[in-house]
Amino acid sequence: MTTHARTERLFLRNWSMTDVDAYAGIVADPEVMRYIGDGKPRGRGHAEAFVRTMMRHQEERGWMRFAIEHAASGHLIGFSGFDEKDGRLDFGWRLGREFWGGGYGFEACSAALWVGRTSFGLTGMTAQSYPENAGSVRIMQKMGMSELAQKQENGRTLVVYGFPEDFPRGFDA
Ligand SMILES: CC(C)(COP(=O)(O)OP(=O)(O)OC[C@H]1O[C@@H](n2cnc3c(N)ncnc32)[C@H](O)[C@@H]1OP(=O)(O)O)[C@@H](O)C(=O)NCCC(=O)NCCS
């Protein structure tokens, strides 16, 4: 199993099919999915398809939304990392609820950013969030991102964050 980074409490690593059950538990939680897309929880089929897609990406290009493993317990607790979305490099994250509020989100995202940049040469990533998802917006700010734009999706406002130095000619949402 390829490990991309080790932080104080976490591993960022590749995915395997043995992660499907744990990931299905995370996306079945309505609180976790509240600020994602239509806000609805997802079933096991979605989780399995997601893990398969991540495994294809790690095989083909090495980077993806990295699996986050809690080092002390060995549990899969979520993901942080990158995907292509609407022609952009999207930086996203998702943790199981029992791991919120303890600094794991920022710890994982900082490591994912470092891996993306140093191991895979990724630049120009953006992250988007509903502004009311305060924890997510705070993670963007703590990583040094700033608000580049706002856009509408499903009749709701989304904020788009990124590193302004990656967009010297400005950002076109
Ligand atoms: C967003 C998420 C990853 C945050 O994870 P976390 O481990 O709780 O985050 P951290 O503990 O590292 O906190 C990071 C910062 O956000 C703040 N924060 C976290 N949750 C918060 C909340 N609900 N309200 C306000 N601030 C919050 C923390 O206080 C911390 O800021 P500080 O260092 O200035 O005090 C987690 O809540 C999650 O997975 N949510 C569901 C999925 C999701 O919404 N993903 C993003 C979609 S855009």
The ligand as an SDF file (V2000), in Angstrom:
LIG
                    3D

 48 50  0  0  0  0  0  0  0  0999 V2000
  -15.0780   20.4240    7.0690 C   0  0  0  0  0  0  0  0  0  0  0  0
  -14.4010   19.3440    7.9030 C   0  0  0  0  0  0  0  0  0  0  0  0
  -13.3890   18.5730    7.0570 C   0  0  0  0  0  0  0  0  0  0  0  0
  -13.6800   20.0070    9.0760 C   0  0  0  0  0  0  0  0  0  0  0  0
  -12.9350   19.0080    9.7530 O   0  0  0  0  0  0  0  0  0  0  0  0
  -12.4090   19.2030   11.2630 P   0  0  0  0  0  0  0  0  0  0  0  0
  -11.4690   18.1030   11.5430 O   0  0  0  0  0  0  0  0  0  0  0  0
  -13.5580   19.3830   12.1650 O   0  0  0  0  0  0  0  0  0  0  0  0
  -11.6210   20.5730   11.1130 O   0  0  0  0  0  0  0  0  0  0  0  0
  -10.4830   21.1130   12.1100 P   0  0  0  0  0  0  0  0  0  0  0  0
  -10.7450   20.5630   13.4900 O   0  0  0  0  0  0  0  0  0  0  0  0
   -9.1630   20.8620   11.5040 O   0  0  0  0  0  0  0  0  0  0  0  0
  -10.8120   22.6580   12.1360 O   0  0  0  0  0  0  0  0  0  0  0  0
  -10.2570   23.5650   11.2160 C   0  0  0  0  0  0  0  0  0  0  0  0
  -10.7100   24.9650   11.5910 C   0  0  0  0  0  0  0  0  0  0  0  0
  -12.1060   25.0960   11.3270 O   0  0  0  0  0  0  0  0  0  0  0  0
  -12.7980   25.4340   12.5260 C   0  0  0  0  0  0  0  0  0  0  0  0
  -14.0570   24.6990   12.4950 N   0  0  0  0  0  0  0  0  0  0  0  0
  -14.2220   23.3650   12.3060 C   0  0  0  0  0  0  0  0  0  0  0  0
  -15.5390   23.0730   12.2930 N   0  0  0  0  0  0  0  0  0  0  0  0
  -16.2000   24.2360   12.4970 C   0  0  0  0  0  0  0  0  0  0  0  0
  -17.5710   24.5910   12.5780 C   0  0  0  0  0  0  0  0  0  0  0  0
  -18.5350   23.6680   12.4430 N   0  0  0  0  0  0  0  0  0  0  0  0
  -17.9000   25.8840   12.7740 N   0  0  0  0  0  0  0  0  0  0  0  0
  -16.9430   26.8310   12.8840 C   0  0  0  0  0  0  0  0  0  0  0  0
  -15.6000   26.5620   12.8020 N   0  0  0  0  0  0  0  0  0  0  0  0
  -15.2510   25.2760   12.6200 C   0  0  0  0  0  0  0  0  0  0  0  0
  -11.8900   24.9910   13.6430 C   0  0  0  0  0  0  0  0  0  0  0  0
  -12.1470   25.7190   14.8380 O   0  0  0  0  0  0  0  0  0  0  0  0
  -10.5300   25.2900   13.0540 C   0  0  0  0  0  0  0  0  0  0  0  0
  -10.2380   26.6580   13.0860 O   0  0  0  0  0  0  0  0  0  0  0  0
   -9.2380   27.3030   14.1980 P   0  0  0  0  0  0  0  0  0  0  0  0
   -7.9650   26.5240   14.1200 O   0  0  0  0  0  0  0  0  0  0  0  0
   -9.1410   28.7180   13.7830 O   0  0  0  0  0  0  0  0  0  0  0  0
   -9.9190   27.1010   15.5340 O   0  0  0  0  0  0  0  0  0  0  0  0
  -15.4580   18.3490    8.4780 C   0  0  0  0  0  0  0  0  0  0  0  0
  -16.3930   19.0770    9.2150 O   0  0  0  0  0  0  0  0  0  0  0  0
  -16.1820   17.5700    7.4090 C   0  0  0  0  0  0  0  0  0  0  0  0
  -15.6840   16.5810    6.9030 O   0  0  0  0  0  0  0  0  0  0  0  0
  -17.4180   17.9870    7.0790 N   0  0  0  0  0  0  0  0  0  0  0  0
  -18.2700   17.2420    6.1510 C   0  0  0  0  0  0  0  0  0  0  0  0
  -17.7690   17.2320    4.7290 C   0  0  0  0  0  0  0  0  0  0  0  0
  -17.6510   18.6170    4.1360 C   0  0  0  0  0  0  0  0  0  0  0  0
  -18.4740   19.4890    4.3890 O   0  0  0  0  0  0  0  0  0  0  0  0
  -16.6320   18.7820    3.3180 N   0  0  0  0  0  0  0  0  0  0  0  0
  -16.3590   20.0440    2.6590 C   0  0  0  0  0  0  0  0  0  0  0  0
  -17.2470   20.2830    1.5210 C   0  0  0  0  0  0  0  0  0  0  0  0
  -16.9000   21.8730    0.7760 S   0  0  0  0  0  0  0  0  0  0  0  0
  1  2  1  0
  2  3  1  0
  2  4  1  0
  2 36  1  0
  4  5  1  0
  5  6  1  0
  6  7  2  0
  6  8  1  0
  6  9  1  0
  9 10  1  0
 10 11  2  0
 10 12  1  0
 10 13  1  0
 13 14  1  0
 14 15  1  0
 15 16  1  0
 15 30  1  0
 16 17  1  0
 17 18  1  0
 17 28  1  0
 18 19  1  0
 18 27  1  0
 19 20  2  0
 20 21  1  0
 21 22  1  0
 21 27  2  0
 22 23  1  0
 22 24  2  0
 24 25  1  0
 25 26  2  0
 26 27  1  0
 28 29  1  0
 28 30  1  0
 30 31  1  0
 31 32  1  0
 32 33  2  0
 32 34  1  0
 32 35  1  0
 36 37  1  0
 36 38  1  0
 38 39  2  0
 38 40  1  0
 40 41  1  0
 41 42  1  0
 42 43  1  0
 43 44  2  0
 43 45  1  0
 45 46  1  0
 46 47  1  0
 47 48  1  0
M  END
$$$$
